[in-house]
Amino acid sequence: MNKLVNIIPKFLSEINNFSRREVTSLAYLSIEKVLGYSKSDCIIHSNHELTNDNIISFENIINDIKQNIPIQYVLGEAHFYDLKFKVNSSTLIPRPETEELVKYILSHDFNSVLDIGTGSGCIAISIAKNTDSRVTAIDISNEAIEIAKRNGIHNSVDVNFIVDDVFNFCHDKKYDLIVSNPPYVLESEKKYIHRNVIDYEPHDALFVNDSNPLIFYKKIIEIAKNNLNKDGLLFF
């Protein structure tokens, strides 16, 4: 594995808990992280000699993937809405479905936004990056807010990130738009969830008690009644 051309075959030979296409994709993401090379760069630089540090990095990544650690946590970053976000076990991995939500939000007009349960900050930052609106984002997790702040700086946006509990939310400020991607998966459904989610992603951001599955939606609707401007918009 002393040349770049050997990396993808190495991934394919050692990782068998994903399809061949998925493993190839994981390999390219790893190459971009370790060497900064795109797919086309890999062709141009196929004979690139790897350093010992490069080889160790790839071996560590392969070992982590074999343990079902999500590639975003392995690499410490995720791509979302053409931006790059730092992620760790304190934040959910941004999903493609959430990109669709952001795209739909951006088709509307608004000047101020509240993002509830921001996590990595992917929704708030993507909105701030693509509009001139004033964006505030809250999360109960100090660790998540710290990651979100770093992502805001990395993506050159000004978002007001605040540690706050949605169930104790008590502010008078009003917004044109409130958005949230709250927990909604039932505790009883854990047995159907893939191990790489159960073992590594934050449960507080995913699961709700079966006895009150809409608890977050109900509370956020209450907040919207008090904190949305007239004709304001609420997105889940």
C-alpha positions as CSV (number, residue, x, y, z in Angstrom):
1,M,0.0,0.0,0.0
2,N,2.9,2.3,-0.7
3,K,1.2,4.1,-3.6
4,L,-2.2,5.9,-4.0
5,V,-3.2,3.4,-6.7
6,N,-3.2,0.7,-4.0
7,I,-5.6,2.4,-1.6
8,I,-9.0,1.5,-3.1
9,P,-8.0,-2.2,-3.6
10,K,-6.9,-2.1,0.1
11,F,-10.3,-0.8,1.2
12,L,-12.1,-3.3,-0.9
13,S,-10.1,-6.3,0.3
14,E,-10.5,-5.5,4.0
15,I,-14.0,-4.0,4.4
16,N,-16.8,-6.5,3.9
17,N,-19.6,-4.9,5.9
18,F,-20.6,-2.6,3.0
19,S,-21.3,-3.1,-0.7
20,R,-18.4,-2.7,-3.2
21,R,-19.8,0.7,-4.3
22,E,-20.1,1.9,-0.7
23,V,-16.6,0.9,0.1
24,T,-15.2,2.7,-2.9
25,S,-17.1,5.8,-1.9
26,L,-15.7,5.5,1.6
27,A,-12.2,5.1,0.2
28,Y,-12.5,8.3,-1.9
29,L,-13.8,10.3,1.2
30,S,-10.8,9.0,3.1
31,I,-8.3,9.9,0.4
32,E,-9.8,13.4,0.3
33,K,-9.4,13.7,4.1
34,V,-5.8,12.3,4.2
35,L,-4.3,13.6,1.0
36,G,-6.7,16.4,-0.1
37,Y,-7.2,14.6,-3.5
38,S,-10.5,14.6,-5.4
39,K,-11.6,11.6,-7.6
40,S,-10.0,13.2,-10.6
41,D,-6.8,13.9,-8.6
42,C,-6.6,10.2,-7.8
43,I,-6.3,9.4,-11.5
44,I,-3.7,12.1,-12.1
45,H,-1.7,11.2,-9.0
46,S,-2.2,7.4,-9.0
47,N,1.5,6.8,-8.5
48,H,1.8,9.2,-5.6
49,E,4.1,7.7,-3.0
50,L,2.5,7.5,0.4
51,T,4.3,8.4,3.6
52,N,4.3,6.2,6.6
53,D,2.0,8.7,8.3
54,N,-0.4,8.4,5.3
55,I,-0.4,4.6,5.5
56,I,-1.1,4.7,9.3
57,S,-3.9,7.1,8.7
58,F,-5.6,4.9,6.1
59,E,-5.1,1.8,8.2
60,N,-6.7,3.5,11.2
61,I,-9.7,4.6,9.1
62,I,-10.1,1.1,7.7
63,N,-10.1,-0.4,11.2
64,D,-12.7,2.2,12.4
65,I,-15.0,1.5,9.5
66,K,-14.8,-2.3,10.2
67,Q,-16.1,-1.5,13.7
68,N,-19.1,0.2,12.0
69,I,-18.1,3.7,13.2
70,P,-19.9,6.1,10.8
71,I,-17.4,7.5,8.2
72,Q,-18.4,11.0,9.2
73,Y,-17.2,10.4,12.8
74,V,-14.1,8.6,11.6
75,L,-13.1,11.6,9.5
76,G,-14.6,14.1,11.9
77,E,-16.5,15.9,9.2
78,A,-19.6,15.7,7.0
79,H,-20.7,17.4,3.8
80,F,-24.1,19.2,3.8
81,Y,-25.6,21.6,1.3
82,D,-22.2,22.1,-0.4
83,L,-20.6,23.0,2.9
84,K,-18.3,21.0,5.2
85,F,-19.2,20.5,8.9
86,K,-17.2,19.2,11.8
87,V,-19.1,16.4,13.6
88,N,-18.5,14.1,16.6
89,S,-20.6,11.9,18.8
90,S,-22.3,14.9,20.4
91,T,-23.9,15.8,17.1
92,L,-26.2,13.9,14.7
93,I,-24.7,13.2,11.2
94,P,-26.5,15.6,8.8
95,R,-29.0,13.6,6.5
96,P,-29.8,14.2,2.8
97,E,-33.5,14.6,3.8
98,T,-32.5,17.6,5.9
99,E,-30.8,19.1,2.8
100,E,-34.2,18.9,1.1
101,L,-35.8,20.7,4.1
102,V,-33.2,23.5,3.7
103,K,-33.8,23.7,0.0
104,Y,-37.5,24.1,0.6
105,I,-36.9,26.8,3.3
106,L,-34.7,28.8,1.0
107,S,-37.6,29.1,-1.5
108,H,-39.4,31.4,0.9
109,D,-38.8,35.0,2.0
110,F,-37.7,35.8,5.6
111,N,-35.4,38.0,7.6
112,S,-35.0,36.2,10.9
113,V,-34.7,32.5,11.9
114,L,-34.7,30.4,15.0
115,D,-33.3,26.9,14.7
116,I,-34.2,24.6,17.6
117,G,-32.0,21.7,18.4
118,T,-29.2,22.8,16.0
119,G,-26.7,20.0,16.6
120,S,-23.8,20.6,14.3
121,G,-25.5,23.8,13.1
122,C,-26.0,22.4,9.6
123,I,-29.5,23.9,9.1
124,A,-28.7,27.3,10.7
125,I,-25.4,27.7,8.9
126,S,-26.7,26.7,5.5
127,I,-29.5,29.2,5.8
128,A,-27.1,31.9,6.9
129,K,-24.7,31.1,4.1
130,N,-27.5,31.4,1.5
131,T,-29.4,34.4,2.8
132,D,-28.9,37.7,4.6
133,S,-31.2,36.7,7.4
134,R,-30.4,37.0,11.1
135,V,-30.1,33.4,12.5
136,T,-30.3,32.2,16.0
137,A,-29.8,28.5,16.9
138,I,-30.2,26.7,20.2
139,D,-29.3,23.3,21.6
140,I,-29.3,21.8,25.1
141,S,-25.9,20.3,24.5
142,N,-22.9,22.4,25.4
143,E,-20.7,20.1,23.3
144,A,-23.0,20.4,20.3
145,I,-23.0,24.2,20.5
146,E,-19.2,24.3,20.6
147,I,-19.1,22.2,17.5
148,A,-21.7,24.5,15.8
149,K,-19.8,27.6,16.7
150,R,-16.6,26.1,15.1
151,N,-18.7,25.2,12.0
152,G,-20.0,28.8,11.8
153,I,-16.5,30.2,11.9
154,H,-15.2,27.6,9.4
155,N,-18.1,28.5,7.0
156,S,-17.7,32.2,7.5
157,V,-21.2,32.9,8.8
158,D,-22.5,34.9,11.7
159,V,-25.0,32.7,13.6
160,N,-26.0,33.4,17.3
161,F,-25.5,30.0,18.9
162,I,-27.0,29.6,22.4
163,V,-27.2,26.7,24.9
164,D,-30.8,26.5,25.8
165,D,-33.4,23.9,26.7
166,V,-36.5,23.9,24.4
167,F,-38.7,22.9,27.4
168,N,-37.5,25.9,29.4
169,F,-37.5,28.3,26.4
170,C,-38.7,31.7,27.5
171,H,-37.8,34.6,25.3
172,D,-39.8,37.5,23.8
173,K,-37.9,37.8,20.6
174,K,-39.9,37.1,17.5
175,Y,-38.8,35.5,14.2
176,D,-40.1,35.2,10.7
177,L,-39.2,31.5,10.6
178,I,-38.7,28.7,13.1
179,V,-37.2,25.4,12.0
180,S,-36.4,22.2,13.9
181,N,-35.4,18.6,13.2
182,P,-36.4,17.2,16.6
183,P,-36.1,13.7,18.0
184,Y,-39.0,11.5,16.7
185,V,-37.9,7.9,16.6
186,L,-39.7,5.8,19.2
187,E,-37.7,4.0,21.9
188,S,-39.4,0.8,20.9
189,E,-37.9,1.2,17.4
190,K,-34.3,1.0,18.5
191,K,-34.2,-2.7,17.6
192,Y,-34.7,-1.8,14.0
193,I,-32.0,0.8,13.8
194,H,-28.6,0.0,12.3
195,R,-25.9,-0.6,14.8
196,N,-23.7,2.3,13.5
197,V,-26.5,4.7,14.5
198,I,-27.4,3.0,17.8
199,D,-23.8,2.6,18.9
200,Y,-22.4,6.0,17.9
201,E,-25.0,8.8,17.4
202,P,-26.4,10.7,20.3
203,H,-29.6,9.1,21.5
204,D,-31.0,12.3,23.0
205,A,-31.2,13.7,19.5
206,L,-32.9,10.7,18.0
207,F,-35.3,9.0,20.3
208,V,-38.5,9.8,22.2
209,N,-40.6,7.9,24.7
210,D,-43.3,5.8,23.2
211,S,-45.8,7.3,25.6
212,N,-45.3,10.8,24.3
213,P,-43.8,10.7,20.8
214,L,-44.8,14.2,19.8
215,I,-43.5,15.9,22.9
216,F,-41.0,18.1,20.9
217,Y,-43.4,19.0,18.2
218,K,-46.0,20.1,20.7
219,K,-43.6,22.3,22.6
220,I,-42.1,23.8,19.5
221,I,-45.6,24.7,18.2
222,E,-46.2,26.4,21.6
223,I,-43.0,28.4,21.0
224,A,-44.1,29.3,17.5
225,K,-47.4,30.7,18.8
226,N,-45.4,33.1,21.0
227,N,-42.3,33.7,19.0
228,L,-43.3,33.8,15.3
229,N,-44.1,37.1,13.6
230,K,-47.5,37.4,11.9
231,D,-47.6,35.2,8.8
232,G,-44.4,33.5,10.1
233,L,-43.3,30.1,8.9
234,L,-42.7,26.9,10.9
235,F,-40.7,24.0,9.4
236,F,-40.1,20.5,10.8
